[in-house]
Amino acid sequence: MIELKDLYQGFRDPKTIARLAKQIEAAAKKLSQPLYVMEVCGGHTHTIMKYGLNQLLPANIEFVHGPGCPVCIMPKERIDHAALLAQQSDVILVTLGDMIRVPGSKGSLAQYRAQGCDIRPIYDPLDTLEIAAENPDKQVIFFAIGFETSTPMTAVLIEQCLTRKIDNLLFHINHVLVPPAIDAVMADPQTKVNAFIGPAHVSVISGAKIYRPAVEQYQTPVVVSGFEPVDVMESILRIVQQKVDNIAQLDVQYSRAVTEQGNLSAQALIDKYLHVRDSFRWRGLGPLADSALQLRSEYAHLDAEVVYQALLSVADIDDHKACQCGDILRGLAKPKDCKVFGRGCSPETPLGSCMVSSEGACNAYYRYNGV
């Protein structure tokens, strides 16, 4: 019986990685133009930097880091929403992990927590049910973030809230969608991107089918890749082979978990409680139509944006002038192009979201590539 640790060792095997690198180098000699591959997900960025995969590619192939981190793309005004809610004396604000460290216009949620606001970071959304049950005299608000990957967990939480008839739990929904971000990158006249590595965990839920329109519209290869170094290198090889053959196809490298249709049960549960909102502003990309979700109108009584509508009228807020997160999220700059990288901006004292998030490109460069 193969143990899990042995399986993962296989996907990190140096000899296999080196062999794939040689195959990529040989195939890349046949490319008619440079290849700029955007890895949409920050998880891939960290794999690339941790294992030095960018250093194994020939000069005519370059990784371009994309906007695929839900913490990184959250605009300041949405963080300000969370801060305003948390400042209410009867509110407990609950959110996931890194979100509490991202700066809003007047500080991060961690700073508001230090000032006495009841803000609780969690790793399992269902823990919110216990918090609500233990604090019946408080209004608990779940600040939901994430791409398609984590949206089913929020849908389950909503269903449990309704099933258990919990009357002191509200939701501030900030779930976003990958395909509109790809469209935004390709619509930018400055972009060099001509291929994509698709995020695997998103695809497990939504299915590989969500990338097909981008492949057809932009004639751009999309290979859905796992997160191990062998996965990423094999995906690059598949992209190179498509370019050499002058074709653009949707390909699933991560076939051990991703199907064309995805998890239909999870999709149905999401659709039951959430629908696409008209527009949502992304940090770095600006307002994108049909790029995020919100509660359906029949569940408006659970929607913190509706219940606290008068409180949350916050205008769009730009990033710090010295911060280049916007350009980095659009694939127009690398972290080290930013003048404050590793100087005024570090994981301990972040100016922008790309340095805060454990999946952010700046965080990956700082952690694995140095200042």
C-alpha positions in Angstrom: 0.0 0.0 0.0 1.4 3.4 -1.0 1.4 5.9 1.8 0.3 9.5 1.2 3.7 10.9 2.1 5.4 8.6 -0.5 2.9 9.7 -3.1 3.7 13.4 -2.4 7.4 12.6 -2.6 6.8 11.3 -6.1 5.3 14.6 -7.1 8.4 16.4 -5.7 11.0 14.1 -7.0 14.1 16.1 -8.1 14.9 13.7 -11.0 11.4 13.9 -12.4 11.5 17.7 -12.2 14.9 17.8 -13.9 13.7 15.4 -16.6 10.6 17.6 -17.3 12.8 20.7 -17.3 15.0 19.1 -20.1 11.8 18.2 -22.1 10.5 21.7 -21.7 13.8 23.2 -22.8 14.0 21.0 -25.9 10.4 21.7 -26.9 10.8 25.5 -26.2 13.4 25.7 -29.0 10.5 25.2 -31.5 8.5 28.1 -30.1 7.9 30.9 -32.6 7.4 33.6 -29.9 8.0 34.0 -26.1 5.6 32.2 -23.8 4.1 34.2 -20.9 2.2 31.7 -18.7 -0.1 33.2 -16.0 -0.6 31.0 -13.0 -4.0 32.3 -11.8 -3.7 30.9 -8.3 -1.4 32.0 -5.6 -0.9 28.4 -4.5 0.9 27.8 -7.8 3.0 30.9 -7.3 4.2 29.6 -3.9 5.1 26.2 -5.5 7.0 28.0 -8.3 9.0 30.1 -5.9 9.5 27.5 -3.2 10.9 24.9 -5.6 12.7 27.4 -7.9 10.7 26.3 -10.9 11.1 29.7 -12.5 14.8 29.2 -12.6 14.4 25.9 -14.5 12.7 27.4 -17.5 14.4 28.5 -20.7 14.7 32.3 -21.4 11.7 32.3 -23.7 9.2 31.0 -21.1 8.2 33.2 -18.2 5.7 32.8 -15.3 3.3 35.7 -14.9 1.6 35.9 -11.5 -2.1 36.4 -11.5 -5.0 37.7 -9.4 -6.0 34.3 -7.9 -5.9 35.0 -4.2 -9.1 36.0 -2.5 -7.3 37.9 0.2 -5.1 39.8 -2.3 -8.0 41.0 -4.5 -10.2 42.3 -1.7 -10.5 46.1 -2.1 -10.1 48.3 0.9 -13.7 49.4 1.0 -14.8 45.8 1.6 -12.3 45.5 4.5 -13.7 48.8 5.8 -17.2 47.2 5.7 -15.9 44.5 8.0 -14.3 47.0 10.3 -17.4 49.1 10.6 -19.5 46.0 11.4 -16.9 44.9 14.0 -17.1 48.3 15.7 -20.7 47.8 16.6 -21.0 46.9 20.3 -23.3 44.0 19.8 -21.4 42.4 16.9 -19.0 39.5 16.7 -17.2 39.4 13.3 -16.0 36.1 12.1 -13.7 35.5 9.1 -11.0 33.3 7.7 -7.3 33.3 8.4 -5.2 36.0 6.6 -8.2 38.3 6.1 -7.7 40.0 9.5 -4.2 41.3 8.5 -5.1 43.0 5.2 -5.0 46.8 5.5 -8.2 48.7 5.0 -8.2 52.5 4.6 -7.8 53.0 8.4 -6.2 49.8 9.5 -6.5 46.1 9.5 -9.0 43.9 11.3 -6.2 42.8 13.5 -5.6 46.4 14.6 -9.3 46.8 15.3 -9.3 43.6 17.3 -6.4 44.9 19.4 -8.5 47.9 20.1 -11.2 45.7 21.6 -13.5 44.8 18.7 -14.7 41.1 18.9 -13.1 39.7 15.7 -12.5 36.0 15.5 -10.4 34.3 12.8 -11.4 30.7 12.1 -10.4 28.0 9.7 -13.7 26.1 9.5 -16.7 28.2 8.6 -19.0 25.8 10.6 -17.3 27.0 13.8 -19.4 30.1 13.3 -22.5 28.1 14.3 -21.0 27.4 17.7 -20.0 31.0 18.2 -23.5 32.1 17.4 -25.0 29.5 19.8 -22.6 30.5 22.6 -23.5 34.2 22.2 -27.3 34.5 21.8 -27.2 38.2 22.9 -24.7 39.1 20.1 -25.1 39.5 16.3 -22.6 37.2 14.7 -21.5 38.2 11.1 -19.6 35.8 8.9 -17.3 37.8 6.5 -17.2 35.2 3.7 -14.2 35.3 1.3 -12.9 33.0 -1.4 -13.1 31.8 -5.0 -15.3 28.9 -6.1 -13.2 26.6 -3.8 -14.5 27.8 -0.5 -18.0 29.0 -1.7 -19.6 25.6 -0.9 -18.6 25.9 2.7 -20.4 29.2 3.0 -23.5 27.6 1.3 -23.4 24.8 3.8 -23.2 27.3 6.7 -26.2 29.2 5.3 -28.2 26.0 5.1 -27.3 25.0 8.6 -28.2 28.5 9.8 -31.7 28.1 8.3 -32.1 24.5 9.3 -31.2 25.2 12.9 -33.2 28.4 12.9 -30.3 30.4 14.2 -31.6 34.0 14.4 -28.3 35.9 15.3 -26.2 35.0 12.3 -25.7 37.2 9.2 -23.5 36.9 6.1 -21.3 39.5 4.3 -20.6 37.7 1.0 -17.3 38.4 -0.8 -17.0 35.2 -2.9 -15.5 35.9 -6.4 -15.2 34.0 -9.6 -12.1 33.1 -11.7 -13.3 33.4 -15.3 -14.1 37.1 -15.2 -10.6 37.7 -13.8 -9.1 35.9 -16.8 -11.2 38.0 -19.1 -10.0 41.2 -17.3 -6.3 40.1 -17.7 -6.8 39.4 -21.4 -8.7 42.6 -22.0 -5.8 44.7 -20.7 -3.9 46.1 -23.8 -0.6 45.9 -21.8 -0.9 42.1 -21.1 1.7 39.7 -22.5 -0.1 36.6 -21.2 -0.7 34.0 -23.9 -1.4 30.9 -21.8 -2.8 30.0 -18.4 -2.3 27.5 -15.7 -5.8 27.0 -14.2 -6.3 26.5 -10.4 -7.0 22.9 -9.5 -9.1 23.4 -6.3 -11.4 25.8 -8.0 -11.8 23.3 -10.9 -12.7 20.5 -8.5 -15.8 22.4 -7.6 -16.7 24.2 -10.8 -15.3 21.8 -13.3 -12.8 22.4 -16.1 -15.6 23.6 -18.3 -15.5 27.2 -16.8 -12.2 27.9 -18.8 -13.5 26.7 -22.1 -14.9 30.2 -23.1 -11.5 31.8 -22.5 -9.7 29.1 -24.6 -12.1 29.7 -27.5 -12.4 33.5 -27.2 -8.7 34.2 -26.9 -7.2 31.1 -28.6 -5.2 30.7 -25.4 -4.2 27.3 -23.9 -5.4 26.6 -20.4 -4.0 23.6 -18.5 -5.6 22.9 -15.1 -2.7 21.9 -12.9 -2.2 20.4 -9.5 -0.1 22.2 -7.0 3.0 20.0 -6.7 6.2 20.9 -8.6 5.9 17.9 -10.9 2.3 19.0 -11.7 3.3 22.5 -12.6 6.3 21.4 -14.7 4.1 18.9 -16.6 1.5 21.6 -17.2 4.2 23.9 -18.6 5.3 21.1 -21.0 1.7 20.6 -22.1 1.3 24.3 -22.8 4.6 24.4 -24.8 3.5 21.4 -26.8 0.2 23.2 -27.7 2.0 26.3 -28.7 4.5 24.3 -30.9 1.5 22.6 -32.5 -0.2 26.0 -33.0 -3.4 24.9 -31.1 -5.3 26.2 -28.1 -7.1 23.7 -26.0 -8.4 23.1 -22.5 -6.3 20.4 -20.9 -6.6 18.8 -17.4 -3.3 17.8 -16.0 -4.8 17.4 -12.5 -7.1 14.5 -13.7 -6.7 12.7 -10.4 -9.3 15.2 -9.0 -10.7 17.5 -11.7 -13.5 16.6 -14.1 -15.1 18.5 -16.9 -18.4 19.0 -15.0 -17.0 19.4 -11.4 -18.9 18.8 -8.2 -22.6 19.1 -9.3 -23.9 18.7 -5.7 -21.7 21.6 -4.5 -22.8 23.7 -7.5 -26.4 23.1 -6.8 -26.0 24.1 -3.2 -24.3 27.3 -4.1 -27.0 28.1 -6.7 -29.7 27.5 -4.0 -28.5 30.4 -1.8 -26.3 32.6 -4.0 -26.4 34.2 -7.4 -24.1 36.4 -9.5 -24.0 40.1 -8.6 -24.0 42.7 -11.3 -20.5 44.1 -10.4 -17.8 43.7 -7.8 -14.6 45.8 -7.5 -11.4 43.8 -7.4 -8.1 45.2 -6.0 -5.9 45.8 -9.1 -8.5 45.0 -11.7 -11.3 47.5 -10.8 -15.0 46.8 -11.2 -15.7 43.5 -13.0 -19.2 42.6 -14.2 -20.7 39.3 -13.1 -17.5 38.5 -11.1 -18.8 37.8 -7.6 -21.7 36.3 -5.7 -24.3 37.6 -3.3 -27.2 36.2 -1.3 -30.4 35.6 -3.2 -33.2 38.1 -2.5 -35.3 35.6 -0.6 -32.4 35.4 2.0 -32.0 39.2 2.3 -32.8 38.9 6.0 -29.4 37.1 6.4 -27.5 39.6 4.3 -25.4 42.0 6.4 -25.1 44.4 3.4 -28.9 44.7 3.5 -29.4 44.8 7.3 -26.6 47.3 7.8 -27.1 49.2 4.5 -27.0 52.7 6.0 -23.8 51.9 7.9 -21.9 50.4 4.9 -22.1 53.2 2.4 -18.4 53.4 1.8 -16.9 54.8 -1.4 -14.2 53.1 -3.5 -10.7 53.5 -1.9 -7.4 53.3 -3.7 -4.3 51.5 -2.5 -1.3 53.2 -0.9 0.4 55.2 -3.6 3.7 53.4 -3.1 2.1 49.9 -3.3 2.2 48.1 -6.7 -0.3 45.3 -5.8 -2.6 46.4 -8.6 0.1 45.9 -11.3 1.2 42.7 -9.7 -2.3 41.2 -9.6 -2.8 42.1 -13.3 0.5 40.4 -14.2 2.1 43.7 -15.3 4.8 43.8 -12.6 6.8 41.4 -10.4 7.0 41.9 -6.6 10.6 43.1 -6.8 9.6 45.8 -9.3 7.9 47.5 -6.3 10.1 50.2 -4.7 8.8 49.3 -1.2 9.2 45.5 -1.5 11.1 44.3 1.5 11.7 47.8 2.7 8.6 49.6 3.9 6.5 46.5 3.0 7.1 43.1 4.6 4.9 40.3 6.0 5.3 42.0 9.4 4.5 45.5 8.2 2.5 45.1 4.9 1.4 48.0 2.8 -0.6 45.8 0.4 -2.5 42.6 0.3 0.0 40.7 -1.8 2.4 40.8 1.1 -0.1 39.8 3.7 -1.7 36.7 2.2 0.0 33.3 2.5 -0.9 32.9 -1.2 0.3 36.4 -2.3 3.0 36.8 -4.8 4.9 39.4 -2.7 4.8 37.0 0.3 6.1 34.2 -1.9 9.0 36.3 -3.2 9.9 37.5 0.3 9.7 34.1 1.8 11.6 32.1 -0.9 13.5 34.6 -3.0 14.7 37.2 -0.4 14.8 40.9 -0.6 
